[in-house]
Amino acid sequence: MQTTSISGAQYLNNGFHLIWKPGIRRFVFIPLIINLLLLSAATIYAFNQIALKIGALKNSDYSWVQWVVNNLEWLIWPVVVISTLLIVFFIFAFIANWIAAPFNGLLSEAVEKHLNNNNDEEDSFSWKLFIKEIPRLFAREFQKFKYYAPKALACLLLFFVLLWTPLFFIGSIIWFIFNAWMSAIQYIDYPMDNHKISFDEMLRIIRIKRSTPFGFGALVMLLTMIPLVNLIVMPVAVAGATNLWFDHYRNVK
C-alpha cells in the first residue's frame, strides 16, 4: 500500500502530464495566465510587506524591540516569511481559483474525457453553453467560500494570537492542515460539480477516504509556496484531482 504523500505526489505528477495531452492543453492556458498574474502579485506584495515590517521594527521607539530584531533577525525572517507566505499565497490562490472556476471546470471535464478514453468523440464544446453555466459555477464557488471563510478566520485569529508567543509555530501548523484539506476540497469539487453532485454531498463523499485527498492537498500547498512552480500549480492540481476523483470517488454512492 502506498503512503498518503506518495499517492498525492503520484496524482500531481499525473496531472502535470495530463495537461499537455491533445484535447486538454487548450483549457490550461487561461487558468495558467490567471495564476501567473495573481500569484506573481502575491509574491511581490508579501516580500515588500515583510521588508517594510522588519524595517519598522528596527526603527521602533522601544529599545528592547530593536534589540530583539537586531539579535534575532536570523530567526525572525524565516518565521515571518513562512507565515506570511502561508497566508498571502493561499488567499490569492483562493481568489485565483474563484476567477478561473469556469475554465477549471472545462479542464476537469477534458481530463475526465481523456481518462475515459473518449478522445475520439466529436468535440461538443459550445461557448454559448459555457457562458450560460458561468453563474452556476460562481454560485458553487460561493458555497466553497461560505464553507471556508469562518474556519479560515478562526485559524487566522488563532495564528495571530500565537504569533507573539513561544507557541507561534502551532498557528502555522493548524493553518497548513486546514488549507491542505481545503485545497483537496477545492480541486476535487470540479469533477464532482461537473456531475451535478451537490456541495454537501461532495463533502460527505470526500470524507469517506480522507487520507489520499489530504496528502494531495498538502502537496498542492507546498508547491504553491515555491516561486515559478506555483505558476502552474492550479491546472496541474485540477488535472491531478480529477484523476484522483476518477480512481477513488466516481462510483462512490
Backbone as CSV, one residue per row, in Angstrom:
resi,resn,N_x,N_y,N_z,CA_x,CA_y,CA_z,C_x,C_y,C_z
1,MET,0.843,-1.197,0.000,0.000,0.000,0.000,0.872,1.239,0.000
2,GLN,0.496,2.246,-0.759,1.288,3.460,-0.838,0.932,4.402,0.308
3,THR,1.886,5.201,0.696,1.611,6.185,1.725,0.818,7.321,1.143
4,THR,0.246,8.146,2.035,-0.554,9.282,1.594,0.261,10.229,0.726
5,SER,1.475,10.572,1.187,2.273,11.543,0.449,2.658,11.023,-0.928
6,ILE,3.021,9.714,-1.000,3.383,9.139,-2.288,2.177,9.154,-3.218
7,SER,1.003,8.805,-2.714,-0.204,8.801,-3.523,-0.511,10.199,-4.030
8,GLY,-0.418,11.197,-3.129,-0.662,12.574,-3.533,0.329,13.036,-4.575
9,ALA,1.599,12.661,-4.410,2.628,13.027,-5.381,2.347,12.384,-6.730
10,GLN,1.864,11.156,-6.722,1.546,10.471,-7.968,0.465,11.207,-8.742
11,TYR,-0.569,11.653,-8.050,-1.666,12.323,-8.745,-1.246,13.695,-9.266
12,LEU,-0.390,14.379,-8.528,0.131,15.646,-9.052,1.026,15.406,-10.261
13,ASN,1.820,14.360,-10.200,2.662,14.015,-11.342,1.799,13.651,-12.552
14,ASN,0.738,12.879,-12.301,-0.186,12.538,-13.384,-0.829,13.797,-13.957
15,GLY,-1.195,14.725,-13.049,-1.806,15.968,-13.501,-0.889,16.764,-14.395
16,PHE,0.399,16.790,-14.066,1.365,17.530,-14.885,1.432,16.949,-16.300
17,HIS,1.411,15.637,-16.402,1.472,15.006,-17.726,0.145,15.130,-18.473
18,LEU,-0.954,15.113,-17.749,-2.265,15.174,-18.391,-2.527,16.517,-19.078
19,ILE,-2.046,17.610,-18.471,-2.401,18.929,-19.019,-1.785,19.197,-20.385
20,TRP,-0.830,18.372,-20.804,-0.206,18.570,-22.121,-0.809,17.662,-23.183
21,LYS,-1.803,16.853,-22.816,-2.405,15.932,-23.769,-3.278,16.692,-24.776
22,PRO,-3.344,16.196,-26.017,-4.248,16.797,-27.006,-5.689,16.773,-26.494
23,GLY,-6.410,17.843,-26.706,-7.779,17.939,-26.234,-7.886,18.487,-24.826
24,ILE,-6.743,18.564,-24.105,-6.731,19.070,-22.729,-5.981,20.388,-22.649
25,ARG,-4.846,20.473,-23.313,-3.954,21.616,-23.127,-4.588,22.958,-23.487
26,ARG,-5.556,22.966,-24.393,-6.181,24.244,-24.770,-6.954,24.861,-23.618
27,PHE,-7.370,24.032,-22.632,-8.109,24.544,-21.488,-7.189,24.969,-20.340
28,VAL,-5.879,24.815,-20.537,-4.903,25.151,-19.495,-4.494,26.613,-19.569
29,PHE,-4.526,27.195,-20.738,-3.911,28.497,-20.979,-4.496,29.600,-20.087
30,ILE,-5.827,29.758,-20.062,-6.433,30.858,-19.299,-6.211,30.702,-17.791
31,PRO,-6.460,29.523,-17.181,-6.129,29.381,-15.746,-4.660,29.652,-15.442
32,LEU,-3.792,29.271,-16.389,-2.358,29.485,-16.190,-2.033,30.973,-16.155
33,ILE,-2.623,31.755,-17.050,-2.395,33.198,-17.072,-2.940,33.849,-15.802
34,ILE,-4.126,33.419,-15.370,-4.719,33.963,-14.135,-3.815,33.682,-12.948
35,ASN,-3.311,32.447,-12.854,-2.414,32.094,-11.757,-1.125,32.888,-11.828
36,LEU,-0.602,33.067,-13.032,0.640,33.816,-13.236,0.500,35.240,-12.711
37,LEU,-0.567,35.911,-13.074,-0.766,37.308,-12.673,-0.986,37.446,-11.168
38,LEU,-1.889,36.641,-10.622,-2.256,36.813,-9.211,-1.166,36.330,-8.256
39,LEU,-0.558,35.188,-8.531,0.465,34.690,-7.612,1.766,35.492,-7.730
40,SER,2.049,36.040,-8.891,3.202,36.937,-9.010,2.970,38.191,-8.172
41,ALA,1.760,38.736,-8.260,1.419,39.899,-7.450,1.494,39.566,-5.962
42,ALA,1.034,38.364,-5.589,1.065,37.947,-4.182,2.497,37.860,-3.662
43,THR,3.394,37.306,-4.477,4.790,37.161,-4.063,5.447,38.524,-3.850
44,ILE,5.262,39.412,-4.813,5.848,40.759,-4.710,5.297,41.493,-3.498
45,TYR,3.984,41.427,-3.328,3.339,42.102,-2.201,3.852,41.557,-0.862
46,ALA,3.933,40.226,-0.760,4.343,39.602,0.503,5.743,40.036,0.913
47,PHE,6.698,39.963,-0.003,8.076,40.298,0.351,8.251,41.800,0.607
48,ASN,7.504,42.628,-0.097,7.555,44.067,0.186,7.047,44.369,1.587
49,GLN,5.951,43.726,1.962,5.377,43.937,3.292,6.316,43.437,4.391
50,ILE,6.935,42.295,4.159,7.871,41.751,5.153,9.026,42.711,5.366
51,ALA,9.613,43.199,4.286,10.751,44.125,4.386,10.356,45.402,5.120
52,LEU,9.159,45.911,4.820,8.682,47.135,5.483,8.484,46.911,6.975
53,LYS,7.897,45.775,7.342,7.621,45.499,8.755,8.907,45.299,9.549
54,ILE,9.840,44.559,8.969,11.115,44.346,9.661,11.854,45.669,9.829
55,GLY,11.833,46.487,8.771,12.473,47.798,8.850,11.843,48.679,9.907
56,ALA,10.511,48.631,10.021,9.805,49.425,11.023,10.176,48.973,12.433
57,LEU,10.326,47.669,12.626,10.697,47.157,13.946,12.122,47.568,14.324
58,LYS,13.008,47.631,13.336,14.387,48.055,13.613,14.442,49.516,14.063
59,ASN,13.465,50.296,13.633,13.412,51.713,13.989,12.362,51.996,15.063
60,SER,12.007,50.972,15.792,10.991,51.114,16.828,11.440,52.099,17.909
61,ASP,10.459,52.732,18.551,10.748,53.650,19.651,11.178,52.904,20.906
62,TYR,10.967,51.601,20.916,11.315,50.801,22.099,12.650,50.102,21.864
63,SER,13.583,50.333,22.765,14.928,49.778,22.600,14.935,48.253,22.657
64,TRP,14.022,47.695,23.476,14.013,46.232,23.593,13.545,45.584,22.287
65,VAL,12.655,46.262,21.572,12.208,45.751,20.271,13.362,45.783,19.285
66,GLN,14.118,46.885,19.271,15.281,46.988,18.390,16.291,45.894,18.704
67,TRP,16.492,45.657,20.015,17.457,44.632,20.419,17.018,43.258,19.930
68,VAL,15.745,42.933,20.118,15.223,41.626,19.687,15.395,41.449,18.186
69,VAL,15.023,42.475,17.411,15.099,42.374,15.959,16.543,42.259,15.488
70,ASN,17.423,43.081,16.043,18.815,43.078,15.616,19.543,41.788,15.990
71,ASN,19.170,41.187,17.115,19.868,39.986,17.583,19.204,38.675,17.161
72,LEU,17.916,38.744,16.854,17.198,37.517,16.475,16.657,37.588,15.044
73,GLU,17.224,38.477,14.257,16.736,38.624,12.884,16.881,37.322,12.098
74,TRP,17.909,36.545,12.396,18.132,35.267,11.712,16.974,34.307,11.947
75,LEU,16.277,34.442,13.095,15.141,33.587,13.405,13.827,34.221,12.948
76,ILE,13.749,35.545,13.098,12.507,36.249,12.761,12.193,36.151,11.277
77,TRP,13.219,36.331,10.438,12.990,36.340,8.991,12.331,35.052,8.490
78,PRO,12.905,33.862,8.777,12.254,32.638,8.260,10.860,32.415,8.819
79,VAL,10.653,32.736,10.113,9.333,32.555,10.721,8.308,33.468,10.060
80,VAL,8.674,34.746,9.930,7.745,35.715,9.351,7.514,35.436,7.866
81,VAL,8.591,35.080,7.145,8.456,34.796,5.717,7.518,33.611,5.480
82,ILE,7.763,32.509,6.181,6.937,31.314,6.001,5.491,31.589,6.386
83,SER,5.303,32.265,7.526,3.948,32.555,7.997,3.205,33.469,7.023
84,THR,3.901,34.503,6.546,3.263,35.441,5.617,2.923,34.768,4.300
85,LEU,3.856,33.960,3.788,3.595,33.270,2.534,2.430,32.300,2.655
86,LEU,2.348,31.610,3.810,1.239,30.689,4.031,-0.100,31.403,3.917
87,ILE,-0.156,32.621,4.455,-1.414,33.365,4.450,-1.667,34.031,3.103
88,VAL,-0.702,34.839,2.652,-0.911,35.631,1.440,-1.080,34.754,0.211
89,PHE,-0.217,33.753,0.037,-0.292,32.914,-1.155,-1.630,32.209,-1.269
90,PHE,-2.126,31.696,-0.147,-3.331,30.894,-0.248,-4.583,31.743,-0.336
91,ILE,-4.536,32.970,0.179,-5.645,33.891,-0.041,-5.712,34.252,-1.522
92,PHE,-4.553,34.570,-2.111,-4.527,34.895,-3.525,-4.850,33.668,-4.377
93,ALA,-4.386,32.498,-3.945,-4.710,31.273,-4.679,-6.208,31.011,-4.641
94,PHE,-6.827,31.316,-3.507,-8.280,31.143,-3.379,-9.003,32.070,-4.358
95,ILE,-8.538,33.312,-4.452,-9.126,34.267,-5.396,-8.918,33.792,-6.833
96,ALA,-7.724,33.290,-7.127,-7.430,32.806,-8.476,-8.344,31.648,-8.850
97,ASN,-8.584,30.747,-7.898,-9.477,29.624,-8.157,-10.899,30.103,-8.424
98,TRP,-11.312,31.146,-7.712,-12.651,31.700,-7.908,-12.790,32.236,-9.338
99,ILE,-11.825,33.054,-9.752,-11.893,33.670,-11.074,-11.786,32.619,-12.182
100,ALA,-10.927,31.626,-11.964,-10.669,30.627,-13.005,-11.656,29.463,-12.970
101,ALA,-12.615,29.472,-12.046,-13.505,28.328,-11.849,-14.165,27.809,-13.123
102,PRO,-14.738,28.679,-13.958,-15.381,28.156,-15.177,-14.407,27.405,-16.087
103,PHE,-13.183,27.919,-16.201,-12.194,27.288,-17.064,-11.637,26.014,-16.424
104,ASN,-11.550,26.008,-15.089,-11.111,24.799,-14.395,-12.124,23.681,-14.562
105,GLY,-13.409,24.034,-14.585,-14.436,23.032,-14.830,-14.283,22.399,-16.204
106,LEU,-13.983,23.222,-17.208,-13.752,22.712,-18.556,-12.518,21.815,-18.601
107,LEU,-11.457,22.239,-17.910,-10.230,21.447,-17.860,-10.500,20.093,-17.217
108,SER,-11.236,20.090,-16.111,-11.572,18.839,-15.431,-12.388,17.920,-16.338
109,GLU,-13.326,18.507,-17.059,-14.152,17.723,-17.973,-13.309,17.096,-19.083
110,ALA,-12.348,17.865,-19.599,-11.476,17.349,-20.655,-10.592,16.221,-20.135
111,VAL,-10.101,16.361,-18.900,-9.270,15.311,-18.295,-10.080,14.033,-18.099
112,GLU,-11.306,14.181,-17.604,-12.155,13.004,-17.407,-12.437,12.301,-18.734
113,LYS,-12.677,13.082,-19.766,-12.917,12.516,-21.095,-11.708,11.705,-21.549
114,HIS,-10.508,12.238,-21.311,-9.282,11.517,-21.671,-9.150,10.225,-20.868
115,LEU,-9.433,10.283,-19.567,-9.322,9.098,-18.715,-10.338,8.032,-19.095
116,ASN,-11.459,8.466,-19.662,-12.478,7.527,-20.127,-12.212,7.024,-21.538
117,ASN,-11.071,7.469,-22.101,-10.703,7.076,-23.470,-11.760,7.485,-24.483
118,ASN,-12.310,8.698,-24.277,-13.305,9.226,-25.202,-12.725,10.308,-26.105
119,ASN,-11.444,10.261,-26.339,-10.784,11.318,-27.100,-11.247,11.390,-28.562
120,ASP,-11.790,10.294,-29.061,-12.193,10.270,-30.463,-13.603,10.794,-30.689
121,GLU,-14.314,11.077,-29.573,-15.665,11.593,-29.698,-15.643,13.004,-30.276
122,GLU,-16.706,13.351,-30.956,-16.796,14.688,-31.544,-16.784,15.746,-30.461
123,ASP,-16.033,16.804,-30.675,-15.945,17.894,-29.711,-17.286,18.626,-29.630
124,SER,-17.889,18.583,-28.444,-19.217,19.178,-28.274,-19.166,20.499,-27.515
125,PHE,-17.964,21.074,-27.399,-17.834,22.315,-26.634,-18.597,23.453,-27.316
126,SER,-19.306,24.227,-26.509,-20.079,25.363,-27.018,-19.849,26.560,-26.105
127,TRP,-19.377,27.664,-26.685,-19.188,28.880,-25.900,-20.509,29.383,-25.335
128,LYS,-21.583,29.204,-26.075,-22.898,29.652,-25.614,-23.306,28.915,-24.343
129,LEU,-23.142,27.597,-24.340,-23.477,26.809,-23.144,-22.520,27.123,-22.003
130,PHE,-21.245,27.340,-22.351,-20.246,27.667,-21.334,-20.603,28.964,-20.615
131,ILE,-20.934,30.004,-21.372,-21.298,31.300,-20.776,-22.566,31.170,-19.928
132,LYS,-23.489,30.348,-20.388,-24.728,30.130,-19.643,-24.469,29.480,-18.287
133,GLU,-23.417,28.656,-18.217,-23.095,27.936,-16.982,-22.329,28.780,-15.973
134,ILE,-21.758,29.904,-16.389,-20.890,30.687,-15.509,-21.564,31.108,-14.199
135,PRO,-22.805,31.630,-14.206,-23.434,31.996,-12.927,-23.540,30.821,-11.959
136,ARG,-23.867,29.638,-12.472,-23.967,28.470,-11.595,-22.606,28.094,-11.019
137,LEU,-21.568,28.199,-11.851,-20.220,27.864,-11.391,-19.728,28.831,-10.327
138,PHE,-20.037,30.125,-10.493,-19.661,31.098,-9.467,-20.463,30.887,-8.185
139,ALA,-21.714,30.456,-8.324,-22.523,30.147,-7.140,-21.906,28.983,-6.368
140,ARG,-21.363,28.026,-7.093,-20.692,26.892,-6.458,-19.451,27.366,-5.710
141,GLU,-18.694,28.277,-6.333,-17.521,28.824,-5.659,-17.929,29.582,-4.395
142,PHE,-19.072,30.236,-4.434,-19.546,30.952,-3.252,-19.880,29.971,-2.128
143,GLN,-20.385,28.787,-2.481,-20.621,27.760,-1.468,-19.315,27.350,-0.798
144,LYS,-18.268,27.203,-1.601,-16.955,26.880,-1.031,-16.482,28.000,-0.118
145,PHE,-16.721,29.243,-0.546,-16.298,30.386,0.253,-17.020,30.401,1.600
146,LYS,-18.315,30.118,1.607,-19.073,30.088,2.864,-18.555,28.987,3.783
147,TYR,-18.121,27.884,3.196,-17.540,26.797,3.988,-16.168,27.187,4.529
148,TYR,-15.412,27.898,3.688,-14.015,28.229,4.001,-13.876,29.407,4.961
149,ALA,-14.624,30.487,4.715,-14.381,31.767,5.381,-14.409,31.704,6.904
150,PRO,-15.473,31.181,7.540,-15.486,31.201,9.013,-14.374,30.366,9.631
151,LYS,-14.060,29.248,9.000,-12.989,28.391,9.517,-11.625,29.060,9.330
152,ALA,-11.461,29.729,8.176,-10.204,30.431,7.921,-10.008,31.580,8.905
153,LEU,-11.080,32.318,9.179,-10.987,33.426,10.136,-10.608,32.933,11.523
154,ALA,-11.191,31.810,11.927,-10.860,31.243,13.237,-9.390,30.830,13.284
155,CYS,-8.906,30.190,12.211,-7.495,29.776,12.147,-6.562,30.984,12.149
156,LEU,-6.939,32.024,11.406,-6.115,33.227,11.352,-6.070,33.932,12.701
157,LEU,-7.204,33.980,13.376,-7.243,34.602,14.703,-6.323,33.858,15.653
158,LEU,-6.404,32.536,15.630,-5.518,31.735,16.478,-4.060,31.945,16.083
159,PHE,-3.814,32.027,14.779,-2.453,32.244,14.279,-1.871,33.540,14.830
160,PHE,-2.631,34.636,14.747,-2.121,35.929,15.203,-1.978,35.991,16.723
161,VAL,-2.828,35.276,17.440,-2.707,35.221,18.892,-1.427,34.496,19.293
162,LEU,-1.161,33.378,18.609,0.013,32.569,18.944,1.319,33.112,18.373
163,LEU,1.213,34.016,17.389,2.404,34.510,16.690,3.403,35.156,17.640
164,TRP,2.902,35.787,18.696,3.776,36.521,19.620,4.047,35.736,20.897
165,THR,3.870,34.421,20.826,4.132,33.556,21.969,5.143,32.484,21.568
166,PRO,5.698,31.765,22.569,6.622,30.664,22.238,5.962,29.556,21.415
167,LEU,4.626,29.558,21.342,3.903,28.533,20.589,3.520,29.023,19.191
168,PHE,4.268,30.006,18.658,3.915,30.617,17.381,3.804,29.590,16.253
169,PHE,4.611,28.524,16.312,4.633,27.543,15.224,3.341,26.741,15.144
170,ILE,2.600,26.640,16.262,1.358,25.857,16.264,0.323,26.487,15.342
171,GLY,0.272,27.817,15.352,-0.670,28.511,14.483,-0.403,28.211,13.016
172,SER,0.875,28.181,12.632,1.231,27.873,11.235,0.866,26.441,10.873
173,ILE,1.054,25.525,11.820,0.722,24.112,11.569,-0.783,23.942,11.357
174,ILE,-1.576,24.584,12.241,-3.033,24.499,12.123,-3.500,25.102,10.799
175,TRP,-2.926,26.254,10.447,-3.283,26.913,9.187,-2.941,26.010,7.990
176,PHE,-1.797,25.350,8.056,-1.383,24.472,6.973,-2.330,23.281,6.848
177,ILE,-2.656,22.646,7.959,-3.541,21.475,7.940,-4.910,21.845,7.381
178,PHE,-5.448,22.961,7.853,-6.760,23.396,7.380,-6.747,23.654,5.876
179,ASN,-5.729,24.366,5.382,-5.683,24.705,3.970,-5.330,23.513,3.094
180,ALA,-4.632,22.522,3.643,-4.390,21.292,2.885,-5.719,20.594,2.605
181,TRP,-6.577,20.518,3.619,-7.898,19.913,3.442,-8.746,20.753,2.494
182,MET,-8.653,22.077,2.620,-9.440,22.949,1.761,-8.968,22.863,0.314
183,SER,-7.670,22.684,0.098,-7.156,22.534,-1.261,-7.701,21.266,-1.911
184,ALA,-7.778,20.193,-1.125,-8.351,18.955,-1.648,-9.803,19.167,-2.052
185,ILE,-10.566,19.831,-1.195,-11.969,20.114,-1.496,-12.088,20.983,-2.741
186,GLN,-11.267,22.027,-2.801,-11.333,22.976,-3.909,-11.192,22.281,-5.258
187,TYR,-10.212,21.403,-5.380,-9.908,20.832,-6.687,-10.728,19.581,-7.001
188,ILE,-10.991,18.753,-6.003,-11.801,17.561,-6.263,-13.250,17.941,-6.549
189,ASP,-13.645,19.131,-6.100,-15.015,19.565,-6.347,-15.300,19.806,-7.827
190,TYR,-14.285,20.091,-8.637,-14.535,20.375,-10.054,-15.172,19.185,-10.776
191,PRO,-14.579,17.981,-10.694,-15.266,16.850,-11.345,-16.590,16.511,-10.678
192,MET,-16.683,16.702,-9.349,-17.950,16.460,-8.658,-19.034,17.389,-9.206
193,ASP,-18.700,18.656,-9.342,-19.673,19.637,-9.823,-20.046,19.371,-11.278
194,ASN,-19.097,18.913,-12.064,-19.398,18.577,-13.455,-20.472,17.501,-13.554
195,HIS,-20.547,16.661,-12.517,-21.565,15.606,-12.484,-22.767,16.003,-11.631
196,LYS,-22.878,17.302,-11.349,-24.028,17.876,-10.636,-24.224,17.268,-9.252
197,ILE,-23.102,16.912,-8.608,-23.142,16.439,-7.220,-23.138,17.663,-6.317
198,SER,-24.083,17.760,-5.396,-24.198,18.937,-4.541,-22.959,19.095,-3.677
199,PHE,-22.756,20.314,-3.171,-21.572,20.586,-2.362,-21.582,19.752,-1.077
200,ASP,-22.731,19.672,-0.418,-22.825,18.880,0.817,-22.576,17.405,0.551
201,GLU,-23.093,16.910,-0.568,-22.864,15.506,-0.921,-21.396,15.284,-1.256
202,MET,-20.777,16.254,-1.923,-19.346,16.162,-2.214,-18.535,16.040,-0.935
203,LEU,-18.882,16.854,0.075,-18.181,16.776,1.357,-18.349,15.401,1.998
204,ARG,-19.552,14.867,1.925,-19.801,13.535,2.502,-18.954,12.482,1.799
205,ILE,-18.895,12.555,0.478,-18.156,11.558,-0.299,-16.661,11.653,-0.039
206,ILE,-16.130,12.856,-0.042,-14.682,13.011,0.114,-14.215,12.592,1.505
207,ARG,-15.104,12.694,2.501,-14.743,12.290,3.864,-14.640,10.787,4.021
208,ILE,-15.167,10.041,3.055,-15.098,8.578,3.128,-13.648,8.114,3.055
209,LYS,-12.861,8.784,2.219,-11.429,8.476,2.088,-10.656,9.772,2.268
210,ARG,-10.307,10.098,3.496,-9.709,11.401,3.800,-8.220,11.460,3.494
211,SER,-7.508,10.365,3.711,-6.049,10.427,3.727,-5.454,10.813,2.374
212,THR,-5.916,10.189,1.307,-5.345,10.488,-0.014,-5.603,11.932,-0.436
213,PRO,-6.853,12.438,-0.345,-7.054,13.848,-0.715,-6.310,14.816,0.189
214,PHE,-6.175,14.481,1.484,-5.427,15.370,2.378,-3.962,15.438,1.964
215,GLY,-3.366,14.281,1.654,-1.977,14.276,1.191,-1.819,15.047,-0.107
216,PHE,-2.796,14.910,-1.001,-2.794,15.646,-2.258,-2.855,17.148,-1.985
217,GLY,-3.782,17.572,-1.125,-3.927,18.996,-0.800,-2.698,19.566,-0.134
218,ALA,-2.048,18.781,0.739,-0.837,19.253,1.418,0.284,19.510,0.410
219,LEU,0.421,18.626,-0.567,1.454,18.815,-1.581,1.137,20.000,-2.498
220,VAL,-0.140,20.199,-2.790,-0.534,21.370,-3.571,-0.126,22.642,-2.837
221,MET,-0.356,22.677,-1.536,0.016,23.852,-0.742,1.519,24.077,-0.745
222,LEU,2.271,23.014,-0.572,3.730,23.154,-0.560,4.237,23.683,-1.903
223,LEU,3.682,23.184,-2.983,4.105,23.644,-4.306,3.701,25.089,-4.551
224,THR,2.583,25.502,-3.951,2.132,26.883,-4.103,3.124,27.860,-3.488
225,MET,3.940,27.401,-2.546,4.908,28.257,-1.874,6.232,28.366,-2.639
226,ILE,6.395,27.584,-3.703,7.659,27.584,-4.439,7.553,28.524,-5.636
227,PRO,8.376,29.574,-5.680,8.330,30.504,-6.825,8.507,29.773,-8.149
228,LEU,7.830,30.248,-9.168,7.799,29.705,-10.517,6.964,28.427,-10.581
229,VAL,7.231,27.482,-9.670,6.427,26.258,-9.643,4.965,26.599,-9.365
230,ASN,4.754,27.608,-8.489,3.377,27.945,-8.122,2.564,28.482,-9.296
231,LEU,3.230,28.874,-10.365,2.514,29.434,-11.500,1.713,28.382,-12.256
232,ILE,2.137,27.135,-12.160,1.474,26.075,-12.913,0.699,25.128,-12.000
233,VAL,0.672,25.432,-10.705,0.032,24.535,-9.746,-1.454,24.355,-10.024
234,MET,-2.164,25.442,-10.350,-3.617,25.345,-10.494,-4.043,24.328,-11.554
235,PRO,-3.610,24.454,-12.818,-4.055,23.462,-13.802,-3.576,22.052,-13.496
236,VAL,-2.351,21.924,-12.966,-1.853,20.599,-12.592,-2.722,19.992,-11.492
237,ALA,-3.111,20.826,-10.509,-3.941,20.340,-9.410,-5.335,19.954,-9.890
238,VAL,-5.885,20.725,-10.816,-7.210,20.382,-11.361,-7.149,19.027,-12.065
239,ALA,-6.141,18.853,-12.912,-6.000,17.587,-13.639,-5.720,16.430,-12.681
240,GLY,-4.826,16.658,-11.721,-4.497,15.607,-10.764,-5.674,15.239,-9.882
241,ALA,-6.437,16.234,-9.438,-7.603,15.976,-8.594,-8.688,15.234,-9.374
242,THR,-8.828,15.545,-10.656,-9.796,14.826,-11.492,-9.387,13.367,-11.633
243,ASN,-8.094,13.123,-11.777,-7.577,11.757,-11.826,-7.831,11.040,-10.502
244,LEU,-7.605,11.758,-9.391,-7.858,11.196,-8.063,-9.338,10.849,-7.910
245,TRP,-10.206,11.773,-8.307,-11.654,11.529,-8.243,-12.027,10.324,-9.105
246,PHE,-11.454,10.242,-10.286,-11.753,9.162,-11.222,-11.407,7.799,-10.615
247,ASP,-10.294,7.747,-9.882,-9.837,6.470,-9.297,-10.556,6.114,-8.010
248,HIS,-10.955,7.108,-7.214,-11.428,6.824,-5.859,-12.901,7.159,-5.597
249,TYR,-13.475,8.105,-6.326,-14.774,8.621,-5.909,-15.900,8.548,-6.946
250,ARG,-15.589,8.281,-8.194,-16.624,8.402,-9.226,-17.751,7.387,-9.043
251,ASN,-17.471,6.252,-8.400,-18.504,5.237,-8.193,-18.999,5.184,-6.766
252,VAL,-18.549,6.143,-5.936,-18.975,6.167,-4.539,-20.400,6.703,-4.453
253,LYS,-21.227,6.017,-3.697,-22.623,6.445,-3.528,-22.859,6.936,-2.103
